[in-house]
Each structure stands twice: as C-alpha cells, then as structure tokens.
C-alpha cells in the first residue's frame, strides 16, 4: 500500500516526499536538507522549517532543531515554477463516481514533472473539477494525444488497477508515417506483428533495443495511404492502426521506426533531433484512439474513443490503398 502523505493536495499538486538518512555527518534534519538542496534555495529551506511547513509522517512539524534519525521521511510543498501554458485543452469524454475519461492533447504531460507541473493533465483536472484525489490509471507520453483513464474514487481504484496489471485492457492507437520513396517498404504485408527486446533506463531519453527474446510486441495494420493533408502537404504518408500487446516505454514509436516507417514529427526515432522549443503546429502523429475493457464493478463492456484526429493523415476522399480490416466510417469519426 502506498504511503499516505500527511499533507493534502495543494493547488492540484501533491506534497513532495523526501527519504532521510538515519545517520551521517548532519546533526539535524534541516542540515541534511540544506546539504542536498541548499545550492537551489537555502533561504527558502530555512524559512520552511521556521514556519512549520516541513512535516514528518504523522504531520508533526519538523523545525530547525529536529535531530537526524528520528524520522524516515519528510514532506513539504515545493515552489512551483513559472510555466508557459500549453495552448490546448483536455476534453472530458466521460465522468462518473469512479472514472474520468479524457482526451489528452499533444504537448500536455499526464502527470507533473520537470518544467511541467500546473501544465499537466492531472493538475489541470484536479483544479478544474475540484477532485484532489484524482489519479491516472495509466500514462501517455507528453508527445502523444488521446484517451486516458483517471480514477475519481480511491475506494474502487484497485479494481480498475487490476485490469491493467492483468493486461485486460484493450488499447488501439493510430499514427501517420512518411512513406520512404512514396510507397510502403518492400516486404511489409499488413496486418503484421512486430516484436523486439526493449529496455528504458532511467535518465536516458531513448529506449534501447537489445538482442534477446522479445519483450515488446505490437500489432500493426494499414488503414490507408495517400498524401498528407497537414503541414507536410503533398508528402506520401501511411495511416496505420496500432495495437500494443505489451506496454514498454516508446514501444510503438520504436517499432514503427524499425520497420522504416518512423512516425511523422517524432524527435526521437529513428534519429534524435537537437532539442528545440515545441512546435505546436507539428505534433507527433500518434494518437491513443480507444480503450476498451470489462467494467469490474458492473460487468459491462466499455469502450471510449478519442474525438481527435491526426492532422497529417491522408484525406478520406483519396483513392489510396485501404486495409481490408478497416471498419466502416473509420475515416470520418
């Protein structure tokens, strides 16, 4: 069971938890915190201890004289950075007493991190809906748009989390990829299954492909080929349907790149771009189209579909190649 914070959510953001050493050359808890973070804001750290803003597990304020060794953890509210607003709004698809289903736009992270705190889907929705206990059931990359589930009720959260642990959730994505030489690479026949062995190491931007037994597998189907209708207008593109069968970080992006079908506007795969500010006119062409599952509370089948569309997909009026598995009306949702 996760450790409960003694401090409530404030401005949509959880208090920060810090694990403390039980011994060392620091006489007090504050001495240790200044050692760890004094290079960032020493005056702010001292002020927090003096005003009782730093607490232990039971909510007991820790002051400048609290000796090291008596507390394993402390909690405090960090100063929020000044953030540039993400100019897109999350769209609520469904809400009841247990679930919130949202269409997340491109460029908006699911949870706070780094330079994005208030400008994250979780914090925005907590503040917008007055739901401080809101928690995401899974995550989408900041660059990826589409359907994401949140739990609104701590008492039923575990039932839905079990679905993810058992891989009893059906996920479908769509992407748009440039077609090298204007056609699908020779030798690829759809639908196909692609798998490899992937790892993602902490602190590394890119997933690593290794030799060995595959641990990442995706089903890939072609919806249509044609020319882009977006900022890459006139370029030959393919619109694909993707069904991840495992959940490795960046899995779909890596798999499409490995097939010679790197997703349009992907700054990581197959080639890492130089870091530049976000270009909101050129989002990654990857969309979490739908999510489906049997509701553990009611036993009913539930499917939620994104209302978003990928701007670079070929227009439905084109007579390009279609997958024989394309459902009726798929291009005009």
Residue, then its C-alpha position, 0 to 999 in steps of 0.5 A: x500500500x502506498x504511503x499516505x502523505x500527511x499533507x493534502x493536495x495543494x493547488x492540484x499538486x501533491x506534497x513532495x516526499x523526501x527519504x532521510x538518512x538515519x545517520x551521517x555527518x548532519x546533526x539535524x534534519x534541516x542540515x541534511x536538507x540544506x546539504x542536498x538542496x541548499x545550492x537551489x534555495x537555502x533561504x527558502x529551506x530555512x524559512x520552511x522549517x521556521x514556519x512549520x511547513x516541513x512535516x514528518x509522517x504523522x504531520x508533526x512539524x519538523x523545525x530547525x532543531x529536529x535531530x537526524x534519525x528520528x524520522x524516515x521521511x519528510x514532506x513539504x510543498x515545493x515552489x512551483x515554477x513559472x510555466x508557459x501554458x500549453x495552448x490546448x485543452x483536455x476534453x472530458x469524454x466521460x465522468x462518473x463516481x469512479x472514472x474520468x475519461x479524457x482526451x489528452x492533447x499533444x504537448x500536455x504531460x499526464x502527470x507533473x514533472x520537470x518544467x511541467x507541473x500546473x501544465x499537466x493533465x492531472x493538475x489541470x483536472x484536479x483544479x478544474x473539477x475540484x477532485x484532489x484525489x484524482x489519479x491516472x490509471x495509466x500514462x501517455x507520453x507528453x508527445x502523444x494525444x488521446x484517451x486516458x483513464x483517471x480514477x475519481x474514487x480511491x475506494x474502487x481504484x484497485x479494481x480498475x488497477x487490476x485490469x491493467x496489471x492483468x493486461x485486460x485492457x484493450x488499447x488501439x492507437x493510430x499514427x501517420x508515417x512518411x512513406x520512404x520513396x512514396x510507397x510502403x517498404x518492400x516486404x511489409x504485408x499488413x496486418x503484421x506483428x512486430x516484436x523486439x527486446x526493449x529496455x528504458x533506463x532511467x535518465x536516458x531519453x531513448x529506449x534501447x533495443x537489445x538482442x534477446x527474446x522479445x519483450x515488446x510486441x505490437x500489432x500493426x495494420x494499414x488503414x490507408x495511404x495517400x498524401x498528407x493533408x497537414x503541414x507536410x502537404x503533398x508528402x506520401x504518408x501511411x495511416x496505420x492502426x496500432x495495437x500494443x500487446x505489451x506496454x514498454x516505454x516508446x514501444x510503438x514509436x520504436x517499432x514503427x521506426x524499425x520497420x522504416x516507417x518512423x512516425x511523422x514529427x517524432x524527435x526521437x526515432x529513428x534519429x534524435x533531433x537537437x532539442x528545440x522549443x515545441x512546435x505546436x503546429x507539428x505534433x507527433x502523429x500518434x494518437x491513443x484512439x480507444x480503450x476498451x475493457x470489462x467494467x469490474x464493478x458492473x460487468x459491462x463492456x466499455x469502450x471510449x474513443x478519442x474525438x481527435x484526429x491526426x492532422x497529417x493523415x491522408x484525406x478520406x476522399x483519396x483513392x489510396x490503398x485501404x486495409x481490408x480490416x478497416x471498419x466502416x466510417x473509420x475515416x470520418x469519426 
